[in-house]
Amino acid sequence: MAKKGGLFTMLLGAAAGAAAVFFSKEENRAKAKDLLGKAKVEVKKAGKEIKKAVKEATNQPAKTK
């Protein structure tokens, strides 16, 4: 007996179908690759800033009341 899918399953299927249609064109794949490359650079930059902020915060002496 198959389980009933529900709204989430339907939305997931629709999103997968839309992605398949979008990535079927070479032009869209190139655009997505470029966008992901830019996002990867931004994530690395943000990661470095976060690590720096954490390091500075851990090096400061704790304030007592």
ChimeraX attribute file (.defattr): number of C-alpha atoms within 10 A of each C-alpha:
attribute: neighborCount
match mode: 1-to-1
recipient: residues
	/A:1	3
	/A:2	4
	/A:3	5
	/A:4	7
	/A:5	8
	/A:6	8
	/A:7	9
	/A:8	9
	/A:9	11
	/A:10	11
	/A:11	11
	/A:12	11
	/A:13	12
	/A:14	12
	/A:15	12
	/A:16	12
	/A:17	12
	/A:18	12
	/A:19	11
	/A:20	11
	/A:21	11
	/A:22	14
	/A:23	15
	/A:24	11
	/A:25	10
	/A:26	10
	/A:27	11
	/A:28	13
	/A:29	13
	/A:30	12
	/A:31	12
	/A:32	14
	/A:33	12
	/A:34	12
	/A:35	11
	/A:36	12
	/A:37	11
	/A:38	11
	/A:39	12
	/A:40	12
	/A:41	11
	/A:42	12
	/A:43	11
	/A:44	11
	/A:45	11
	/A:46	12
	/A:47	12
	/A:48	12
	/A:49	12
	/A:50	12
	/A:51	11
	/A:52	12
	/A:53	12
	/A:54	11
	/A:55	11
	/A:56	10
	/A:57	11
	/A:58	10
	/A:59	9
	/A:60	8
	/A:61	7
	/A:62	8
	/A:63	5
	/A:64	4
	/A:65	3
